[in-house]
Amino acid sequence: MQTDRHELTADAGALQEQLRHVYWIGGGSGAGKSTIARRIAADHGLQLYVTDDVMLDHSKRSTPECCPLLHKFMAMEMDERWVNRSPKAMLETFHWFRGEGFSMISEDILRLPKEPGVIAEGFRLLPHLVKPLLAVYGQAVWLLPTLEFRQAVLDSRGGPKWEFLGKTSDPEQALRNLLERDAMFTQRLYEEAERLELHTIEVDTTMTVDDLARRVRELFGL
C-alpha cells in the first residue's frame, strides 16, 4: 500500500511538470472568463483552450461507464432537463459540474505544443480537479460574478441567448431554473476554492475588463 501511495505521488508530480506551462481560468457563468482568456492569450502569444468548445467532442468520446450522468442527461427530454426538476437537482446531477469528462480536458491539453504556453478556460475547470495539476498555485484563478454583474452582462447582450430553452414547454420557468442553478454553482465554486486555498476574484459591476485582465495577469505573473 505504501508503494502505491508513492507511485500515485510520483505520477501527480510528473503531471504537474507536464502542465507547468498552463494557466487556468475557471469560474461561474457570465464572469468574463472567455473575454479575459482571449485578451491575455492574444497579448502574451499564448495558445487558447476553451472547454466549452470541446463539450460536444467530449460527449461523443464518452461512455456510460465513465460519464453516467452525461448519458442520463442526453437521454432526457427537454422539459425533464430544464423545467420539471428543481435547480438544486439540476445542480447535483449536471455532469460537467460533477467533473465528468475532465480527464479528456487534461488529455487534450497534453497533446498541445508546450511552446507557447496555454490559457485554459471554462466552468468545467473545478477547483478540486485543477489543484492536483498545479505546479504553481498562482497559475489558476476562479472568476466569481455577483448576481448584479451577471444580470448586467445578460442585459448588455440583449437578454439570455439560450435558444435551446425555447424547445421546452415553459421557457420562462426553464430560464429561472437555469439562472438559479448557475448561481448555486458559483457559490459552490467559491466555497471549494476557499477550502483548497486557491485564488478567486469576485467580479462586480464596478470592475472593468481592463481591471479584471490586469488582476489576472498580476496573479499569473505575466
Secondary structure, DSSP 4 states (H G I P E B T S, - for coil): -HHHHHHHHHHHHHHHHHTTTEEEEEE-TTSSHHHHHHHHHHHHT-EEEEGGGGHHHHHHH--TTT-HHHHHHHHS-HHHHHTSS-HHHHHHH-GGGGTTTHHHHHHHHHHS-SSS-EEEESTT--HHHHGGG-SSGGGEEEEEE-HHHHHHHHHHTTS---GGGGGSS-HHHHHHHHHHHHHHHHHHHHHHHHHTT-EEEEE-TT--HHHHHHHHHHHHT-
